[in-house]
Amino acid sequence: MEFTMGGRLEVRITPADVGKRVSVRRVAGPAGEGSKFTDTVGVLTSWDDGVLSVTTKSGEGVRIPESSLVAGKVVPPAPARRRGPAASFGELALTTARAWQPVESEPLGDWRLRAAGGFTRRANSVLPLGDPGLPLGEALDTVRRWYGERGLPAYVQTATGAEGTQERLCADLEEHGWRREVTADVRVASLAPIGDLDRDVSAVRTSREADATWLSRYQRFDTPGPHVLKVLGSGPSVWFASVPGDDPAGVPAAIGRCVVDGRWAGFMAVEVGPEHRRRGLATAVMTALARTALDEGASAAWLQVEADNEGARALYDGMGFATHHSYHHFRCA
């Protein structure tokens, strides 16, 4: 990371740069000869009482004493992506939400409160795309009450790492005592190369419904109640795929779900039984679903993968997926 100008380190940011993406270097530990330095890149979300707050792409809020700064500068809003279809954060946020709809929802200004009996955080969290119409503290009180009335923990879903994302909201939630629990990446890719993969898909079966056999492989619930089926079946054009296995009970070797929405095809619930892994079944499922989506006119793909799922991340890297932004679920402490 380069901070020098004429061979000197300089702090070239001020409180007037709050809201901009910055790169800062600070002393880590006692100052003096042999001092170690730490670099942080993110959005400068506050600068009060001699302390800077920078929210990184991971959603982490970093507090930095002004006295520890040795260098700092404003950097471009987000690094340019080298591959994948162009898309704004707003477009992708709405597209991903339509592919995983709650059982119940209610507006709070421009926010959307969502609930589905506790089935997944995505369907049981606030989607805050805009102004809640209330001061933030009052809005969060409303959120806590709404989820409390339903016997659910209160979550807010936020995003970081792209132009127009919500680093400031992440910092504000932390200031109000909310804590980040889960981070995942939203990744995008061109759809045609996935459909063109040289993969035998003859064993992949596609259907419009998640039947009992498909559900027997899906690992995200204990009992498939009506709320689970409603969420799984939601979206403009929903497809399910499965590969039969050799289990006497008929449990599939692999499954997947795809939602086609205009130019977008979203891939979810791609799961392979442990005894069937390393046979290319996940790729076969996605290839078959991609071909179905191409037939419906889609041209771009998206998916979500948790930050610590190294196996899935490697698979999607090989398919050409690149990270567009990260999203996080903050829970009321």
Backbone torsions as a table, in degrees:
resi	resn	phi	psi	omega
1	MET	NA	130.6	-171.8
2	GLU	-108.5	122.5	178.3
3	PHE	-117.8	-10.2	-167.3
4	THR	-74.6	148.4	172.7
5	MET	-140.6	112.2	-175.3
6	GLY	64.5	30.0	176.2
7	GLY	83.0	5.8	-177.3
8	ARG	-120.2	146.4	171.6
9	LEU	-80.7	137.8	-178.2
10	GLU	-137.2	144.2	170.6
11	VAL	-94.2	108.7	-175.9
12	ARG	-114.8	32.3	173.6
13	ILE	-125.5	154.8	179.8
14	THR	-138.6	171.9	176.2
15	PRO	-57.6	-20.0	177.3
16	ALA	-68.3	-12.8	-178.9
17	ASP	-91.9	6.4	176.8
18	VAL	-57.2	133.5	-177.1
19	GLY	99.4	-11.0	179.7
20	LYS	-99.2	159.7	176.1
21	ARG	-83.0	130.3	-174.2
22	VAL	-131.9	161.9	170.9
23	SER	-124.9	125.0	-176.8
24	VAL	-129.8	150.0	173.9
25	ARG	-123.1	135.2	-178.9
26	ARG	-136.1	158.6	175.3
27	VAL	-74.1	129.9	175.6
28	ALA	-104.6	102.9	-177.5
29	GLY	100.8	-171.0	-176.8
30	PRO	-62.4	139.3	177.6
31	ALA	-74.8	154.8	178.1
32	GLY	140.2	-174.8	-179.2
33	GLU	-62.3	132.8	-178.3
34	GLY	82.8	11.6	179.2
35	SER	-62.3	145.4	175.2
36	LYS	-97.6	149.8	-177.3
37	PHE	-120.6	150.8	177.2
38	THR	-125.2	134.8	179.2
39	ASP	-105.9	141.6	178.7
40	THR	-135.8	132.8	175.4
41	VAL	-122.0	130.9	178.7
42	GLY	173.8	-167.4	179.7
43	VAL	-91.1	128.5	175.7
44	LEU	-73.3	106.2	-173.0
45	THR	-97.4	-17.4	173.6
46	SER	-164.7	160.7	175.2
47	TRP	-151.7	89.4	-173.4
48	ASP	-131.0	139.8	173.8
49	ASP	51.6	40.7	175.9
50	GLY	77.3	13.7	-179.9
51	VAL	-128.6	129.5	175.2
52	LEU	-95.1	146.7	171.5
53	SER	-120.8	123.2	179.0
54	VAL	-120.3	126.1	177.3
55	THR	-99.2	120.5	-175.9
56	THR	-84.7	173.8	178.8
57	LYS	-60.6	-29.1	179.9
58	SER	-74.4	-5.5	-176.8
59	GLY	89.5	-3.1	-179.6
60	GLU	-75.9	134.7	174.1
61	GLY	-93.1	124.0	-178.3
62	VAL	-111.6	122.6	178.6
63	ARG	-98.3	129.6	-172.2
64	ILE	-129.3	116.3	175.3
65	PRO	-61.0	134.3	179.0
66	GLU	-56.9	-34.1	-177.4
67	SER	-67.4	-18.1	-178.5
68	SER	-90.6	-6.5	-177.4
69	LEU	-69.0	136.8	171.0
70	VAL	-119.8	-17.5	178.7
71	ALA	-161.4	154.0	177.4
72	GLY	-172.5	145.3	179.2
73	LYS	-156.5	157.1	173.0
74	VAL	-80.1	137.6	179.2
75	VAL	-123.7	166.4	-177.8
76	PRO	-55.5	152.1	-174.8
77	PRO	-53.3	-35.2	178.5
78	ALA	-164.3	144.8	177.9
79	PRO	-66.1	143.9	179.4
80	ALA	-67.9	134.5	174.8
81	ARG	-77.0	141.4	-175.2
82	ARG	-90.9	-13.5	-178.3
83	ARG	-153.6	165.7	179.3
84	GLY	96.3	159.9	-178.7
85	PRO	-68.7	147.0	177.0
86	ALA	-72.3	138.9	179.3
87	ALA	-161.8	144.1	174.5
88	SER	-84.0	160.4	176.0
89	PHE	-60.3	-43.8	-178.0
90	GLY	-59.9	-42.2	179.2
91	GLU	-62.2	-46.9	-178.0
92	LEU	-69.0	-36.2	179.9
93	ALA	-61.6	-42.3	179.5
94	LEU	-72.2	-38.4	179.8
95	THR	-63.7	-46.4	-179.6
96	THR	-66.0	-34.1	178.8
97	ALA	-67.7	-38.2	179.7
98	ARG	-66.7	-22.8	-177.9
99	ALA	-85.0	-5.7	-176.4
100	TRP	-149.2	75.5	-169.4
101	GLN	-90.8	146.0	-179.2
102	PRO	-77.4	172.2	173.1
103	VAL	-78.7	-34.7	-176.4
104	GLU	-135.2	138.4	175.5
105	SER	-146.4	156.0	-178.1
106	GLU	-150.8	136.4	179.9
107	PRO	-78.1	147.6	168.5
108	LEU	-131.9	90.0	-169.1
109	GLY	61.0	-125.9	176.3
110	ASP	-88.0	-1.6	175.4
111	TRP	-83.1	159.7	176.8
112	ARG	-129.3	117.8	177.0
113	LEU	-87.4	129.3	-173.0
114	ARG	-129.3	139.9	178.8
115	ALA	-144.6	145.3	178.8
116	ALA	-151.1	48.3	175.8
117	GLY	64.8	19.8	179.2
118	GLY	87.7	1.5	-179.7
119	PHE	-78.3	101.8	179.9
120	THR	71.1	144.4	177.9
121	ARG	-64.7	-36.2	-177.1
122	ARG	-58.7	-37.9	-178.8
123	ALA	-89.4	-0.8	-177.4
124	ASN	-132.6	48.3	-179.3
125	SER	-149.6	162.3	177.8
126	VAL	-79.3	134.3	171.7
127	LEU	-101.6	102.7	-169.7
128	PRO	-97.2	73.3	-177.0
129	LEU	-98.0	74.1	179.0
130	GLY	132.4	-149.4	-174.3
131	ASP	-98.3	128.1	178.7
132	PRO	-73.2	-6.4	179.3
133	GLY	81.6	4.8	178.4
134	LEU	-139.5	157.9	168.6
135	PRO	-54.3	147.0	-171.2
136	LEU	-56.0	-43.1	-179.3
137	GLY	-59.8	-41.4	178.5
138	GLU	-68.2	-39.2	178.6
139	ALA	-62.2	-42.6	-179.6
140	LEU	-68.7	-32.8	173.7
141	ASP	-62.1	-42.0	178.2
142	THR	-62.9	-41.7	178.7
143	VAL	-61.0	-47.1	-179.7
144	ARG	-60.1	-42.9	-179.7
145	ARG	-64.3	-43.7	-175.2
146	TRP	-61.9	-46.2	179.3
147	TYR	-73.6	-34.1	177.3
148	GLY	-62.1	-37.2	178.1
149	GLU	-63.8	-20.7	-178.8
150	ARG	-104.3	6.1	178.8
151	GLY	68.4	29.8	-176.1
152	LEU	-120.0	149.1	171.9
153	PRO	-68.5	150.6	-178.9
154	ALA	-90.8	123.0	177.4
155	TYR	-124.6	147.9	169.7
156	VAL	-123.7	129.6	178.3
157	GLN	-94.6	125.2	-180.0
158	THR	-125.0	171.0	-179.5
159	ALA	-137.6	149.9	177.3
160	THR	-141.8	162.2	168.2
161	GLY	98.6	3.7	177.6
162	ALA	-141.7	167.5	178.6
163	GLU	-63.2	129.3	178.3
164	GLY	87.7	6.3	179.4
165	THR	-82.6	-171.5	-157.8
166	GLN	-118.1	44.2	178.8
167	GLU	-58.7	-39.0	-179.4
168	ARG	-64.5	-40.5	178.0
169	LEU	-64.9	-38.8	176.4
170	CYS	-56.5	-46.5	-179.9
171	ALA	-64.0	-41.1	179.9
172	ASP	-65.0	-39.7	178.0
173	LEU	-62.5	-41.8	177.4
174	GLU	-62.3	-39.4	178.5
175	GLU	-62.8	-28.8	179.3
176	HIS	-92.1	9.9	173.8
177	GLY	91.1	7.4	177.2
178	TRP	-83.3	149.0	-175.4
179	ARG	-127.5	137.7	-180.0
180	ARG	-73.7	128.0	-179.9
181	GLU	-105.0	-43.2	-172.7
182	VAL	-135.9	140.2	175.3
183	THR	-126.3	137.9	177.1
184	ALA	-141.1	162.2	176.8
185	ASP	-103.9	141.3	166.8
186	VAL	-96.3	119.4	-176.5
187	ARG	-114.6	148.6	-179.0
188	VAL	-130.8	156.8	179.3
189	ALA	-160.1	162.8	169.7
190	SER	-71.0	140.9	-174.0
191	LEU	-80.7	-38.1	-173.6
192	ALA	-57.0	-43.8	179.6
193	PRO	-61.0	-27.7	177.8
194	ILE	-72.3	-44.0	177.1
195	GLY	-66.5	-24.0	-178.6
196	ASP	-88.6	-0.1	-179.4
197	LEU	-59.4	139.8	-179.2
198	ASP	-78.8	82.3	-175.0
199	ARG	-137.6	134.1	176.8
200	ASP	-73.3	115.9	-179.0
201	VAL	-111.5	15.0	-175.4
202	SER	-63.6	-26.1	-179.1
203	ALA	-87.4	-7.8	-176.6
204	VAL	-82.3	125.9	178.0
205	ARG	-105.7	134.4	179.1
206	THR	-114.8	149.9	-177.1
207	SER	-152.5	160.6	176.0
208	ARG	-86.2	-9.1	-175.9
209	GLU	-129.9	150.2	173.8
210	ALA	-89.3	96.8	-178.6
211	ASP	-81.0	-179.7	-176.2
212	ALA	-62.3	-33.6	179.1
213	THR	-65.9	-47.0	178.5
214	TRP	-59.8	-45.0	-177.3
215	LEU	-64.7	-26.2	-179.1
216	SER	-67.5	-19.0	175.7
217	ARG	-93.5	-24.3	-174.6
218	TYR	-72.1	133.3	-168.7
219	GLN	-107.5	12.5	-171.1
220	ARG	-98.4	15.6	-180.0
221	PHE	-156.5	164.4	175.3
222	ASP	-92.0	-47.9	179.7
223	THR	-129.6	127.0	-177.0
224	PRO	-77.1	78.1	179.4
225	GLY	-75.1	178.6	-178.1
226	PRO	-58.9	-33.0	-179.6
227	HIS	-66.7	-35.4	177.6
228	VAL	-65.7	-46.9	-179.2
229	LEU	-64.4	-34.3	179.7
230	LYS	-67.8	-42.9	179.0
231	VAL	-65.2	-47.0	-178.0
232	LEU	-63.6	-32.2	-178.5
233	GLY	-87.1	1.0	-174.8
234	SER	-85.3	148.8	177.8
235	GLY	132.2	160.4	-177.3
236	PRO	-59.8	-46.9	-179.7
237	SER	-146.0	105.9	-169.2
238	VAL	-107.4	134.4	177.1
239	TRP	-128.9	144.0	175.0
240	PHE	-120.8	143.1	179.7
241	ALA	-129.4	148.5	176.6
242	SER	-150.2	152.8	174.6
243	VAL	-118.4	117.9	-179.6
244	PRO	-59.9	145.8	177.1
245	GLY	-115.1	-164.7	-179.4
246	ASP	-107.8	16.2	179.6
247	ASP	-70.9	131.3	-179.2
248	PRO	-58.8	-28.2	179.9
249	ALA	-83.3	-2.1	177.7
250	GLY	85.9	12.1	179.2
251	VAL	-65.3	127.5	-178.2
252	PRO	-64.4	154.0	174.0
253	ALA	-72.1	-32.1	-178.1
254	ALA	-155.2	152.1	177.7
255	ILE	-140.4	169.8	172.9
256	GLY	-166.5	165.3	179.2
257	ARG	-136.1	142.9	178.7
258	CYS	-139.4	137.7	175.5
259	VAL	-120.4	121.9	178.7
260	VAL	-96.3	128.1	-175.4
261	ASP	-144.5	92.1	-176.6
262	GLY	65.2	-124.8	-179.0
263	ARG	-81.0	-6.8	-172.8
264	TRP	-101.7	141.0	168.5
265	ALA	-122.3	118.3	-179.1
266	GLY	-102.5	131.2	-177.7
267	PHE	-105.8	130.4	-177.9
268	MET	-144.2	164.9	171.8
269	ALA	53.9	38.2	175.0
270	VAL	-83.7	111.2	-175.9
271	GLU	-135.6	141.5	178.4
272	VAL	-128.0	133.6	177.6
273	GLY	-60.1	141.3	-176.9
274	PRO	-52.2	-37.0	-177.7
275	GLU	-76.7	-7.6	-178.0
276	HIS	-112.3	7.1	-175.9
277	ARG	-75.2	162.4	-179.1
278	ARG	66.7	27.6	174.8
279	ARG	-117.1	5.3	179.0
280	GLY	79.3	16.2	-176.0
281	LEU	-71.0	-36.8	177.7
282	ALA	-61.8	-41.5	178.4
283	THR	-65.0	-41.2	178.9
284	ALA	-62.1	-42.8	178.6
285	VAL	-60.8	-47.4	-178.2
286	MET	-67.9	-35.6	178.2
287	THR	-64.0	-45.0	179.3
288	ALA	-62.9	-43.7	179.1
289	LEU	-66.6	-37.9	178.4
290	ALA	-62.3	-40.8	179.0
291	ARG	-64.8	-38.3	175.8
292	THR	-63.5	-43.2	179.8
293	ALA	-66.4	-38.3	176.5
294	LEU	-61.4	-38.7	177.9
295	ASP	-62.7	-25.8	179.0
296	GLU	-91.4	2.9	174.6
297	GLY	98.9	4.1	178.3
298	ALA	-73.2	153.9	179.6
299	SER	-134.5	-12.0	-176.4
300	ALA	-128.2	151.1	-178.3
301	ALA	-123.1	149.6	172.1
302	TRP	-141.0	158.6	172.8
303	LEU	-159.3	169.0	178.7
304	GLN	-124.4	134.8	-179.1
305	VAL	-139.7	132.9	-178.2
306	GLU	-68.2	149.9	-171.3
307	ALA	-61.4	-27.1	-175.8
308	ASP	-99.1	7.5	-179.1
309	ASN	-90.7	79.3	-172.6
310	GLU	-64.8	-37.1	-179.3
311	GLY	-63.1	-46.8	179.5
312	ALA	-66.2	-38.5	-179.5
313	ARG	-62.6	-40.2	178.6
314	ALA	-65.7	-40.8	177.6
315	LEU	-59.5	-46.6	-176.0
316	TYR	-72.5	-31.0	173.3
317	ASP	-57.1	-45.1	-178.5
318	GLY	-66.2	-20.4	178.5
319	MET	-90.7	-2.4	178.1
320	GLY	95.8	9.5	179.2
321	PHE	-75.4	138.8	176.5
322	ALA	-127.0	146.5	-178.8
323	THR	-69.2	127.9	175.2
324	HIS	-92.6	-49.9	174.5
325	HIS	-158.1	171.8	176.7
326	SER	-108.9	151.4	173.5
327	TYR	-130.1	157.0	-171.4
328	HIS	-139.9	150.4	171.9
329	HIS	-112.6	119.0	176.8
330	PHE	-99.3	133.0	-179.2
331	ARG	-112.1	142.2	176.4
332	CYS	-66.0	123.2	-177.3
333	ALA	-70.8	NA	NA
